[in-house]
Amino acid sequence: MNPVRLTNPAPSIRKRLSGTLFVVSIAWALAVSLVVWVSVRHEVDDLMDDTLQESAEILYGLLSFNASQLPLDGTGSLPAPAHAERLVWQIVSADQRVLLRSHRAPAQPFLAQPATGLSSVGDEWRVYGLPFDDRGRYLYVAQISSERVEARLETAETTAAAALAVGLVCALLLRSRVSGELKPLEALSAAVARYDPLDAASTLAPVSRAELAPMRDAIVHLGTRLARMVANERAFSAHAAHALRTPLAGMVAQLAVAQRKSPPEVQPHLQRTRDAADRLQRVVTALLTMFRAGADVTRSRIDLHELAGLLPFPALTITASGAPSIEADAELLTAALMNLLDNSLRHGATQVELCALVDASGTSLVVTDNGSGIDVAHRQGLQDALDRQAYDGRSGLGLMLADLVARAHGGRLVLMPVASGCTLEMRLESS
């Protein structure tokens, strides 16, 4: 019995789980990024406001210590080398004139009215003010709002990148773990593909995961039942071979004797009876052969020309071409051909050609007749039934048996599209 070819479900499960893990990881990373961003944004704003306040207090200490030497006459800014100011400052008089400023600070006061503490000037500045002296002058330290936005964006980008990186790493780790967890399922699938319940020496190895144990036990139980059923069918076929073939052969022989001794007017009736008995013999042979179609195939070298001459169809002209011999189970192949030729005869054929085409992978035995043929729609329906092995009600006994014999040899039966007659290909794979 050929090992059953199973479709391995692991890649599909792995793909779906990996996709789910990837989506969940990305969603988790985005959710974490959003939560962290909201929290960090608030903390960044607080940190920058605290920095603004600390800077203002430090500048106040430095400037007030040397207040008598400062040019507080509104003439400009303190001399300083060119540099990028992150924080700018102003000293504003009580009447809202800028008395002194850093070189990047605006010439106009940040605030229209004196204010102590933090203030926002539109979308442009964030300002911290505190009284500079008892004469109503104020010190303002400010930061450009765009720099604060840039700091938030950099923080958000860093947070999102870190969260996505962690999410991807987690997805890869989980994918690796999923692959590892699916290996026992792959091992079970491979073991089932090798398991032959009809071979007493074939066993299904124990599984390494508790979840797979019921599946393994169910397969073993099913295999045991299948082996018992096949054994019973084979025993029946062996008994039926003796119980049916011998009486039928006797009937055919007796009918032949009776036909020779009967008057001419009776002989046509006896001939029809002999034809019916011959057909019954072929049907019985086909039915018994079907019980063998799933068993081990006993291959031998078959002379195709000799086989064509032995097939008992006097009403058909049977020729052989192509390769002179093929390798197949002689009993199974003969039974299949007898039923195919019986189909040809019943559909009006008078000539049948058996053509053997041999290549590296096996043999194609092409059977061509000149009968009435099969219309396109019917042929397609029959081929679909043969491909799915849905024989019930779709294909006759001859096509079913030929397909079973071809499959026992590792191949299949194909109904070829032809303009007239009927052409079938029995593909027999090499052993």
C-alpha positions as a Markdown table, in Angstrom:
| # | Residue | x | y | z |
|---|---|---|---|---|
| 1 | Met | 0.0 | 0.0 | 0.0 |
| 2 | Asn | 1.4 | 3.4 | -1.0 |
| 3 | Pro | 1.9 | 5.9 | 1.9 |
| 4 | Val | -0.8 | 8.4 | 2.3 |
| 5 | Arg | 0.3 | 11.9 | 1.2 |
| 6 | Leu | -0.9 | 14.4 | 3.7 |
| 7 | Thr | -1.0 | 18.1 | 3.4 |
| 8 | Asn | 1.1 | 19.6 | 6.2 |
| 9 | Pro | -1.0 | 22.2 | 8.1 |
| 10 | Ala | 2.0 | 23.7 | 10.0 |
| 11 | Pro | 3.0 | 26.4 | 7.5 |
| 12 | Ser | -0.6 | 27.7 | 7.4 |
| 13 | Ile | -0.8 | 27.8 | 11.2 |
| 14 | Arg | 2.6 | 29.3 | 11.4 |
| 15 | Lys | 1.8 | 32.0 | 8.9 |
| 16 | Arg | -1.5 | 33.0 | 10.6 |
| 17 | Leu | 0.0 | 33.0 | 14.1 |
| 18 | Ser | 3.1 | 35.0 | 12.9 |
| 19 | Gly | 0.8 | 37.5 | 11.2 |
| 20 | Thr | -1.3 | 37.8 | 14.3 |
| 21 | Leu | 1.7 | 38.2 | 16.5 |
| 22 | Phe | 3.1 | 40.9 | 14.1 |
| 23 | Val | -0.1 | 42.9 | 14.1 |
| 24 | Val | -0.5 | 42.6 | 17.9 |
| 25 | Ser | 3.2 | 43.6 | 18.4 |
| 26 | Ile | 2.8 | 46.6 | 16.2 |
| 27 | Ala | -0.5 | 47.6 | 17.8 |
| 28 | Trp | 1.0 | 47.2 | 21.2 |
| 29 | Ala | 4.1 | 49.2 | 20.2 |
| 30 | Leu | 1.9 | 52.0 | 18.9 |
| 31 | Ala | -0.4 | 52.0 | 22.0 |
| 32 | Val | 2.7 | 52.1 | 24.2 |
| 33 | Ser | 4.1 | 54.9 | 22.1 |
| 34 | Leu | 0.9 | 56.9 | 22.5 |
| 35 | Val | 0.7 | 56.4 | 26.2 |
| 36 | Val | 4.4 | 57.2 | 26.7 |
| 37 | Trp | 4.2 | 60.2 | 24.4 |
| 38 | Val | 1.3 | 61.7 | 26.4 |
| 39 | Ser | 3.2 | 61.1 | 29.6 |
| 40 | Val | 6.5 | 62.2 | 28.3 |
| 41 | Arg | 5.1 | 65.3 | 26.6 |
| 42 | His | 3.7 | 66.5 | 30.0 |
| 43 | Glu | 7.0 | 65.7 | 31.7 |
| 44 | Val | 9.1 | 67.3 | 28.9 |
| 45 | Asp | 7.0 | 70.5 | 29.2 |
| 46 | Asp | 7.4 | 70.5 | 33.0 |
| 47 | Leu | 11.2 | 69.9 | 32.6 |
| 48 | Met | 11.6 | 72.7 | 30.1 |
| 49 | Asp | 9.5 | 75.1 | 32.3 |
| 50 | Asp | 11.6 | 74.2 | 35.3 |
| 51 | Thr | 14.8 | 74.8 | 33.2 |
| 52 | Leu | 13.3 | 78.1 | 32.1 |
| 53 | Gln | 12.7 | 79.1 | 35.7 |
| 54 | Glu | 16.1 | 77.9 | 36.9 |
| 55 | Ser | 17.8 | 79.8 | 34.1 |
| 56 | Ala | 15.9 | 83.0 | 35.0 |
| 57 | Glu | 16.9 | 82.7 | 38.6 |
| 58 | Ile | 20.6 | 82.1 | 37.7 |
| 59 | Leu | 20.6 | 85.1 | 35.3 |
| 60 | Tyr | 18.9 | 87.2 | 37.9 |
| 61 | Gly | 21.7 | 86.4 | 40.4 |
| 62 | Leu | 24.4 | 87.1 | 37.9 |
| 63 | Leu | 22.9 | 90.3 | 36.5 |
| 64 | Ser | 21.7 | 91.8 | 39.8 |
| 65 | Phe | 25.1 | 91.3 | 41.4 |
| 66 | Asn | 26.6 | 93.6 | 38.8 |
| 67 | Ala | 23.5 | 95.8 | 38.2 |
| 68 | Ser | 25.4 | 99.0 | 38.8 |
| 69 | Gln | 27.8 | 98.2 | 35.9 |
| 70 | Leu | 25.1 | 97.2 | 33.4 |
| 71 | Pro | 24.3 | 99.6 | 30.6 |
| 72 | Leu | 20.6 | 99.8 | 31.4 |
| 73 | Asp | 19.9 | 102.7 | 29.1 |
| 74 | Gly | 18.2 | 100.7 | 26.3 |
| 75 | Thr | 21.2 | 101.1 | 23.9 |
| 76 | Gly | 21.3 | 97.4 | 23.0 |
| 77 | Ser | 22.6 | 94.0 | 24.2 |
| 78 | Leu | 25.6 | 92.8 | 26.1 |
| 79 | Pro | 28.6 | 92.1 | 24.0 |
| 80 | Ala | 29.1 | 88.4 | 23.4 |
| 81 | Pro | 30.7 | 86.2 | 20.8 |
| 82 | Ala | 28.3 | 84.7 | 18.1 |
| 83 | His | 26.5 | 81.7 | 19.5 |
| 84 | Ala | 23.2 | 79.8 | 19.2 |
| 85 | Glu | 21.0 | 81.0 | 22.0 |
| 86 | Arg | 18.5 | 78.4 | 23.3 |
| 87 | Leu | 17.3 | 80.9 | 25.9 |
| 88 | Val | 17.0 | 84.6 | 25.4 |
| 89 | Trp | 16.4 | 87.3 | 28.0 |
| 90 | Gln | 15.3 | 90.9 | 28.5 |
| 91 | Ile | 15.4 | 93.5 | 31.3 |
| 92 | Val | 12.3 | 95.7 | 30.9 |
| 93 | Ser | 11.7 | 99.0 | 32.7 |
| 94 | Ala | 8.5 | 99.8 | 34.6 |
| 95 | Asp | 7.2 | 101.8 | 31.6 |
| 96 | Gln | 7.7 | 98.7 | 29.4 |
| 97 | Arg | 11.0 | 99.7 | 27.6 |
| 98 | Val | 13.7 | 97.1 | 26.9 |
| 99 | Leu | 16.7 | 98.3 | 28.8 |
| 100 | Leu | 19.0 | 95.4 | 28.1 |
| 101 | Arg | 18.7 | 92.1 | 26.2 |
| 102 | Ser | 20.6 | 89.1 | 24.9 |
| 103 | His | 21.6 | 89.5 | 21.2 |
| 104 | Arg | 18.8 | 87.3 | 19.9 |
| 105 | Ala | 16.1 | 88.6 | 22.1 |
| 106 | Pro | 13.5 | 90.9 | 20.4 |
| 107 | Ala | 13.7 | 94.7 | 20.8 |
| 108 | Gln | 10.1 | 94.8 | 22.1 |
| 109 | Pro | 9.1 | 93.5 | 25.5 |
| 110 | Phe | 7.9 | 89.9 | 25.5 |
| 111 | Leu | 4.8 | 90.9 | 27.6 |
| 112 | Ala | 2.6 | 93.9 | 27.3 |
| 113 | Gln | 2.1 | 94.0 | 31.1 |
| 114 | Pro | 4.6 | 93.0 | 33.8 |
| 115 | Ala | 4.0 | 89.4 | 35.0 |
| 116 | Thr | 5.7 | 87.1 | 37.4 |
| 117 | Gly | 6.1 | 83.4 | 36.6 |
| 118 | Leu | 5.4 | 81.4 | 33.4 |
| 119 | Ser | 3.5 | 82.9 | 30.4 |
| 120 | Ser | 3.0 | 82.0 | 26.8 |
| 121 | Val | 3.2 | 84.7 | 24.1 |
| 122 | Gly | 1.0 | 83.3 | 21.4 |
| 123 | Asp | 2.6 | 80.3 | 19.6 |
| 124 | Glu | 6.1 | 82.0 | 19.5 |
| 125 | Trp | 7.5 | 82.3 | 23.0 |
| 126 | Arg | 7.4 | 80.7 | 26.4 |
| 127 | Val | 8.4 | 83.3 | 29.0 |
| 128 | Tyr | 9.3 | 83.3 | 32.7 |
| 129 | Gly | 9.4 | 86.7 | 34.4 |
| 130 | Leu | 10.5 | 87.9 | 37.9 |
| 131 | Pro | 11.1 | 91.4 | 39.4 |
| 132 | Phe | 14.6 | 92.6 | 38.8 |
| 133 | Asp | 14.7 | 95.4 | 41.5 |
| 134 | Asp | 12.5 | 97.7 | 43.6 |
| 135 | Arg | 12.2 | 100.2 | 40.7 |
| 136 | Gly | 9.6 | 98.1 | 38.8 |
| 137 | Arg | 12.1 | 96.6 | 36.4 |
| 138 | Tyr | 11.5 | 93.0 | 35.3 |
| 139 | Leu | 13.8 | 90.2 | 34.0 |
| 140 | Tyr | 12.2 | 88.0 | 31.4 |
| 141 | Val | 13.8 | 84.7 | 30.2 |
| 142 | Ala | 12.2 | 83.1 | 27.1 |
| 143 | Gln | 12.4 | 80.1 | 24.9 |
| 144 | Ile | 11.2 | 79.8 | 21.3 |
| 145 | Ser | 8.1 | 77.6 | 21.2 |
| 146 | Ser | 9.3 | 75.9 | 18.0 |
| 147 | Glu | 12.3 | 74.5 | 20.0 |
| 148 | Arg | 9.9 | 73.1 | 22.5 |
| 149 | Val | 7.9 | 71.5 | 19.7 |
| 150 | Glu | 11.1 | 70.1 | 18.2 |
| 151 | Ala | 12.1 | 68.6 | 21.6 |
| 152 | Arg | 8.6 | 67.0 | 21.9 |
| 153 | Leu | 8.9 | 65.5 | 18.4 |
| 154 | Glu | 12.4 | 64.1 | 19.0 |
| 155 | Thr | 11.1 | 62.6 | 22.3 |
| 156 | Ala | 8.1 | 61.1 | 20.5 |
| 157 | Glu | 10.2 | 59.7 | 17.6 |
| 158 | Thr | 12.7 | 58.2 | 20.0 |
| 159 | Thr | 9.9 | 56.7 | 22.1 |
| 160 | Ala | 8.1 | 55.3 | 19.1 |
| 161 | Ala | 11.2 | 53.9 | 17.5 |
| 162 | Ala | 12.2 | 52.2 | 20.8 |
| 163 | Ala | 8.7 | 50.8 | 21.3 |
| 164 | Leu | 8.5 | 49.5 | 17.7 |
| 165 | Ala | 11.9 | 47.9 | 18.0 |
| 166 | Val | 10.9 | 46.2 | 21.2 |
| 167 | Gly | 7.7 | 45.1 | 19.5 |
| 168 | Leu | 9.5 | 43.7 | 16.5 |
| 169 | Val | 12.0 | 41.9 | 18.6 |
| 170 | Cys | 9.1 | 40.4 | 20.7 |
| 171 | Ala | 7.3 | 39.4 | 17.5 |
| 172 | Leu | 10.5 | 37.6 | 16.2 |
| 173 | Leu | 11.0 | 35.9 | 19.5 |
| 174 | Leu | 7.4 | 34.8 | 19.6 |
| 175 | Arg | 7.5 | 33.6 | 16.0 |
| 176 | Ser | 10.6 | 31.5 | 16.8 |
| 177 | Arg | 8.7 | 30.1 | 19.8 |
| 178 | Val | 5.7 | 29.3 | 17.7 |
| 179 | Ser | 7.9 | 27.5 | 15.2 |
| 180 | Gly | 9.3 | 25.5 | 17.9 |
| 181 | Glu | 5.9 | 24.6 | 19.3 |
| 182 | Leu | 4.7 | 23.6 | 15.9 |
| 183 | Lys | 7.6 | 21.2 | 15.2 |
| 184 | Pro | 5.8 | 18.3 | 17.1 |
| 185 | Leu | 2.8 | 18.8 | 14.9 |
| 186 | Glu | 5.0 | 18.7 | 11.8 |
| 187 | Ala | 6.7 | 15.6 | 13.2 |
| 188 | Leu | 3.3 | 13.9 | 13.7 |
| 189 | Ser | 2.2 | 14.9 | 10.2 |
| 190 | Ala | 5.4 | 13.3 | 8.7 |
| 191 | Ala | 4.9 | 10.2 | 10.9 |
| 192 | Val | 1.3 | 9.8 | 9.7 |
| 193 | Ala | 2.4 | 10.2 | 6.1 |
| 194 | Arg | 4.8 | 7.2 | 6.6 |
| 195 | Tyr | 2.3 | 5.2 | 8.7 |
| 196 | Asp | 0.9 | 2.2 | 6.9 |
| 197 | Pro | -1.9 | 0.6 | 9.0 |
| 198 | Leu | -1.9 | -2.5 | 6.6 |
| 199 | Asp | 1.8 | -3.2 | 7.5 |
| 200 | Ala | 2.0 | -5.0 | 10.8 |
| 201 | Ala | 5.5 | -3.7 | 11.3 |
| 202 | Ser | 4.5 | -0.1 | 10.8 |
| 203 | Thr | 3.9 | 1.9 | 14.0 |
| 204 | Leu | 3.0 | 5.5 | 14.8 |
| 205 | Ala | 5.7 | 6.9 | 17.2 |
| 206 | Pro | 4.5 | 8.5 | 20.4 |
| 207 | Val | 4.0 | 12.3 | 20.4 |
| 208 | Ser | 6.0 | 14.8 | 22.6 |
| 209 | Arg | 3.0 | 17.0 | 23.4 |
| 210 | Ala | 0.0 | 16.0 | 25.5 |
| 211 | Glu | -2.4 | 18.0 | 23.2 |
| 212 | Leu | -1.4 | 15.7 | 20.2 |
| 213 | Ala | -1.9 | 12.4 | 22.1 |
| 214 | Pro | -5.7 | 12.2 | 21.4 |
| 215 | Met | -5.0 | 12.9 | 17.7 |
| 216 | Arg | -2.3 | 10.2 | 17.5 |
| 217 | Asp | -4.5 | 7.7 | 19.4 |
| 218 | Ala | -7.4 | 8.4 | 17.0 |
| 219 | Ile | -5.3 | 7.9 | 14.0 |
| 220 | Val | -3.9 | 4.6 | 15.3 |
| 221 | His | -7.5 | 3.4 | 16.2 |
| 222 | Leu | -8.7 | 4.4 | 12.7 |
| 223 | Gly | -5.7 | 2.6 | 11.1 |
| 224 | Thr | -6.5 | -0.6 | 13.1 |
| 225 | Arg | -10.2 | -0.5 | 12.0 |
| 226 | Leu | -9.1 | 0.1 | 8.4 |
| 227 | Ala | -6.6 | -2.8 | 8.5 |
| 228 | Arg | -9.3 | -5.1 | 9.9 |
| 229 | Met | -11.8 | -4.1 | 7.2 |
| 230 | Val | -9.2 | -4.6 | 4.4 |
| 231 | Ala | -8.2 | -8.0 | 5.9 |
| 232 | Asn | -11.9 | -9.0 | 5.8 |
| 233 | Glu | -12.3 | -7.8 | 2.3 |
| 234 | Arg | -9.2 | -9.7 | 1.1 |
| 235 | Ala | -10.4 | -12.8 | 2.8 |
| 236 | Phe | -13.8 | -12.4 | 1.1 |
| 237 | Ser | -12.2 | -11.9 | -2.3 |
| 238 | Ala | -10.1 | -15.0 | -1.9 |
| 239 | His | -13.1 | -17.1 | -1.1 |
| 240 | Ala | -15.2 | -15.4 | -3.7 |
| 241 | Ala | -12.6 | -16.2 | -6.4 |
| 242 | His | -13.1 | -19.9 | -5.8 |
| 243 | Ala | -16.8 | -19.7 | -5.2 |
| 244 | Leu | -17.6 | -17.6 | -8.4 |
| 245 | Arg | -14.9 | -18.2 | -11.0 |
| 246 | Thr | -15.1 | -22.0 | -11.1 |
| 247 | Pro | -18.9 | -22.2 | -11.6 |
| 248 | Leu | -18.8 | -19.5 | -14.2 |
| 249 | Ala | -16.1 | -21.2 | -16.1 |
| 250 | Gly | -18.1 | -24.4 | -16.0 |
| 251 | Met | -21.2 | -22.6 | -17.2 |
| 252 | Val | -19.3 | -21.1 | -20.2 |
| 253 | Ala | -17.8 | -24.5 | -21.1 |
| 254 | Gln | -21.2 | -26.2 | -20.9 |
| 255 | Leu | -22.8 | -23.5 | -23.0 |
| 256 | Ala | -20.1 | -24.0 | -25.6 |
| 257 | Val | -20.9 | -27.8 | -25.7 |
| 258 | Ala | -24.6 | -27.1 | -25.9 |
| 259 | Gln | -24.2 | -24.6 | -28.7 |
| 260 | Arg | -22.3 | -27.2 | -30.8 |
| 261 | Lys | -24.9 | -29.9 | -30.3 |
| 262 | Ser | -28.0 | -27.7 | -30.6 |
| 263 | Pro | -30.0 | -27.2 | -33.8 |
| 264 | Pro | -29.2 | -24.0 | -35.8 |
| 265 | Glu | -32.3 | -22.1 | -34.7 |
| 266 | Val | -31.3 | -22.4 | -31.0 |
| 267 | Gln | -27.6 | -21.5 | -31.5 |
| 268 | Pro | -28.1 | -17.7 | -31.6 |
| 269 | His | -29.9 | -17.8 | -28.3 |
| 270 | Leu | -27.1 | -19.9 | -26.8 |
| 271 | Gln | -24.5 | -17.5 | -28.2 |
| 272 | Arg | -26.2 | -14.5 | -26.5 |
| 273 | Thr | -26.2 | -16.5 | -23.3 |
| 274 | Arg | -22.5 | -17.3 | -23.7 |
| 275 | Asp | -21.8 | -13.6 | -24.4 |
| 276 | Ala | -23.7 | -12.7 | -21.2 |
| 277 | Ala | -21.8 | -15.4 | -19.2 |
| 278 | Asp | -18.5 | -14.1 | -20.6 |
| 279 | Arg | -19.4 | -10.5 | -19.6 |
| 280 | Leu | -20.4 | -11.8 | -16.1 |
| 281 | Gln | -17.0 | -13.5 | -15.8 |
| 282 | Arg | -15.3 | -10.2 | -16.7 |
| 283 | Val | -17.5 | -8.3 | -14.1 |
| 284 | Val | -16.6 | -10.8 | -11.4 |
| 285 | Thr | -12.9 | -10.6 | -12.3 |
| 286 | Ala | -13.2 | -6.8 | -12.1 |
| 287 | Leu | -14.9 | -6.9 | -8.7 |
| 288 | Leu | -12.3 | -9.3 | -7.3 |
| 289 | Thr | -9.5 | -7.2 | -8.8 |
| 290 | Met | -10.8 | -4.1 | -7.1 |
| 291 | Phe | -10.2 | -5.8 | -3.8 |
| 292 | Arg | -6.5 | -6.1 | -4.8 |
| 293 | Ala | -6.2 | -2.5 | -6.2 |
| 294 | Gly | -5.2 | -1.2 | -2.8 |
| 295 | Ala | -2.8 | -4.0 | -2.0 |
| 296 | Asp | 0.9 | -4.3 | -2.9 |
| 297 | Val | 1.5 | -4.4 | -6.6 |
| 298 | Thr | 3.5 | -7.3 | -8.0 |
| 299 | Arg | 5.3 | -5.9 | -11.0 |
| 300 | Ser | 6.6 | -8.0 | -13.9 |
| 301 | Arg | 7.7 | -7.4 | -17.5 |
| 302 | Ile | 4.6 | -7.7 | -19.8 |
| 303 | Asp | 4.9 | -8.2 | -23.6 |
| 304 | Leu | 2.2 | -5.8 | -24.9 |
| 305 | His | 1.8 | -7.5 | -28.2 |
| 306 | Glu | 1.4 | -10.9 | -26.5 |
| 307 | Leu | -1.1 | -9.4 | -24.1 |
| 308 | Ala | -3.1 | -7.8 | -27.0 |
| 309 | Gly | -3.4 | -11.3 | -28.6 |
| 310 | Leu | -4.7 | -12.9 | -25.4 |
| 311 | Leu | -7.5 | -10.5 | -24.7 |
| 312 | Pro | -10.7 | -12.5 | -25.4 |
| 313 | Phe | -12.5 | -10.0 | -27.7 |
| 314 | Pro | -13.0 | -11.6 | -31.1 |
| 315 | Ala | -15.3 | -8.8 | -32.3 |
| 316 | Leu | -12.4 | -6.2 | -31.8 |
| 317 | Thr | -9.3 | -5.8 | -33.8 |
| 318 | Ile | -6.7 | -5.1 | -31.1 |
| 319 | Thr | -3.2 | -3.8 | -32.1 |
| 320 | Ala | -0.2 | -2.8 | -30.0 |
| 321 | Ser | 2.4 | -0.1 | -30.7 |
| 322 | Gly | 5.1 | 1.9 | -29.0 |
| 323 | Ala | 7.3 | 0.2 | -26.4 |
| 324 | Pro | 7.2 | -3.6 | -26.9 |
| 325 | Ser | 6.9 | -4.3 | -23.1 |
| 326 | Ile | 5.9 | -2.5 | -20.0 |
| 327 | Glu | 6.4 | -3.1 | -16.3 |
| 328 | Ala | 3.2 | -3.6 | -14.3 |
| 329 | Asp | 1.1 | -6.0 | -12.3 |
| 330 | Ala | -0.1 | -8.4 | -15.0 |
| 331 | Glu | -3.3 | -9.5 | -13.2 |
| 332 | Leu | -4.4 | -6.0 | -12.4 |
| 333 | Leu | -3.5 | -4.6 | -15.8 |
| 334 | Thr | -5.3 | -7.4 | -17.7 |
| 335 | Ala | -8.5 | -6.9 | -15.6 |
| 336 | Ala | -8.4 | -3.1 | -16.3 |
| 337 | Leu | -7.9 | -3.6 | -20.0 |
| 338 | Met | -10.6 | -6.2 | -20.3 |
| 339 | Asn | -13.1 | -3.8 | -18.7 |
| 340 | Leu | -12.0 | -0.9 | -20.9 |
| 341 | Leu | -12.3 | -3.0 | -24.0 |
| 342 | Asp | -15.7 | -4.2 | -22.9 |
| 343 | Asn | -16.7 | -0.5 | -22.7 |
| 344 | Ser | -15.3 | 0.1 | -26.2 |
| 345 | Leu | -17.3 | -2.9 | -27.6 |
| 346 | Arg | -20.5 | -1.7 | -26.0 |
| 347 | His | -20.0 | 1.7 | -27.6 |
| 348 | Gly | -19.7 | 0.4 | -31.1 |
| 349 | Ala | -15.9 | 0.1 | -31.4 |
| 350 | Thr | -14.4 | -2.4 | -33.9 |
| 351 | Gln | -10.7 | -1.4 | -33.5 |
| 352 | Val | -8.6 | -0.7 | -30.4 |
| 353 | Glu | -5.0 | 0.3 | -30.3 |
| 354 | Leu | -2.8 | -0.1 | -27.2 |
| 355 | Cys | 0.2 | 2.2 | -27.3 |
| 356 | Ala | 2.9 | 2.2 | -24.6 |
| 357 | Leu | 5.0 | 5.4 | -24.1 |
| 358 | Val | 7.9 | 5.0 | -21.7 |
| 359 | Asp | 9.9 | 7.8 | -20.1 |
| 360 | Ala | 12.1 | 8.2 | -17.0 |
| 361 | Ser | 9.2 | 8.5 | -14.6 |
| 362 | Gly | 7.1 | 5.6 | -15.8 |
| 363 | Thr | 4.8 | 4.3 | -18.6 |
| 364 | Ser | 1.8 | 5.8 | -20.3 |
| 365 | Leu | -0.5 | 3.1 | -21.7 |
| 366 | Val | -2.8 | 4.9 | -24.2 |
| 367 | Val | -6.0 | 3.0 | -25.2 |
| 368 | Thr | -7.7 | 4.3 | -28.4 |
| 369 | Asp | -10.9 | 3.0 | -30.0 |
| 370 | Asn | -13.1 | 4.0 | -32.9 |
| 371 | Gly | -16.3 | 3.9 | -31.0 |
| 372 | Ser | -19.0 | 6.6 | -30.5 |
| 373 | Gly | -16.8 | 8.5 | -28.1 |
| 374 | Ile | -17.7 | 10.8 | -25.2 |
| 375 | Asp | -19.1 | 14.3 | -25.6 |
| 376 | Val | -17.1 | 17.1 | -24.1 |
| 377 | Ala | -19.3 | 17.9 | -21.1 |
| 378 | His | -19.7 | 14.2 | -20.1 |
| 379 | Arg | -15.9 | 13.7 | -20.5 |
| 380 | Gln | -15.1 | 16.6 | -18.2 |
| 381 | Gly | -17.6 | 15.4 | -15.6 |
| 382 | Leu | -16.1 | 11.9 | -15.7 |
| 383 | Gln | -12.6 | 13.3 | -15.4 |
| 384 | Asp | -13.6 | 15.4 | -12.4 |
| 385 | Ala | -15.1 | 12.3 | -10.8 |
| 386 | Leu | -11.9 | 10.3 | -11.5 |
| 387 | Asp | -9.6 | 13.0 | -10.2 |
| 388 | Arg | -11.6 | 13.2 | -6.9 |
| 389 | Gln | -12.2 | 9.4 | -6.8 |
| 390 | Ala | -15.9 | 10.2 | -6.6 |
| 391 | Tyr | -16.9 | 7.1 | -8.4 |
| 392 | Asp | -20.4 | 6.7 | -6.9 |
| 393 | Gly | -22.9 | 7.3 | -9.7 |
| 394 | Arg | -20.4 | 9.2 | -11.9 |
| 395 | Ser | -18.2 | 6.6 | -13.6 |
| 396 | Gly | -18.9 | 3.1 | -14.7 |
| 397 | Leu | -17.2 | -0.1 | -13.4 |
| 398 | Gly | -14.6 | -0.1 | -16.3 |
| 399 | Leu | -13.4 | 3.4 | -15.7 |
| 400 | Met | -13.4 | 3.0 | -11.9 |
| 401 | Leu | -11.4 | -0.2 | -12.1 |
| 402 | Ala | -8.9 | 1.3 | -14.6 |
| 403 | Asp | -8.4 | 4.3 | -12.4 |
| 404 | Leu | -7.9 | 2.2 | -9.3 |
| 405 | Val | -5.3 | 0.0 | -11.1 |
| 406 | Ala | -3.5 | 3.1 | -12.3 |
| 407 | Arg | -3.5 | 4.6 | -8.8 |
| 408 | Ala | -2.2 | 1.2 | -7.4 |
| 409 | His | 0.8 | 1.8 | -9.7 |
| 410 | Gly | 1.2 | 5.4 | -8.4 |
| 411 | Gly | -0.5 | 7.0 | -11.4 |
| 412 | Arg | -4.0 | 7.9 | -12.6 |
| 413 | Leu | -6.5 | 7.6 | -15.5 |
| 414 | Val | -6.9 | 10.5 | -17.9 |
| 415 | Leu | -9.7 | 10.8 | -20.5 |
| 416 | Met | -7.9 | 12.5 | -23.5 |
| 417 | Pro | -9.8 | 15.1 | -25.6 |
| 418 | Val | -10.1 | 13.7 | -29.2 |
| 419 | Ala | -12.2 | 14.5 | -32.2 |
| 420 | Ser | -13.6 | 11.0 | -32.6 |
| 421 | Gly | -13.7 | 7.7 | -30.7 |
| 422 | Cys | -12.4 | 7.5 | -27.2 |
| 423 | Thr | -8.7 | 7.8 | -26.0 |
| 424 | Leu | -7.7 | 7.0 | -22.4 |
| 425 | Glu | -4.3 | 7.2 | -20.8 |
| 426 | Met | -3.3 | 5.0 | -17.9 |
| 427 | Arg | -0.3 | 6.5 | -16.2 |
| 428 | Leu | 1.8 | 3.9 | -14.5 |
| 429 | Glu | 4.7 | 5.3 | -12.4 |
| 430 | Ser | 8.0 | 3.6 | -12.1 |
| 431 | Ser | 8.4 | 1.4 | -9.0 |
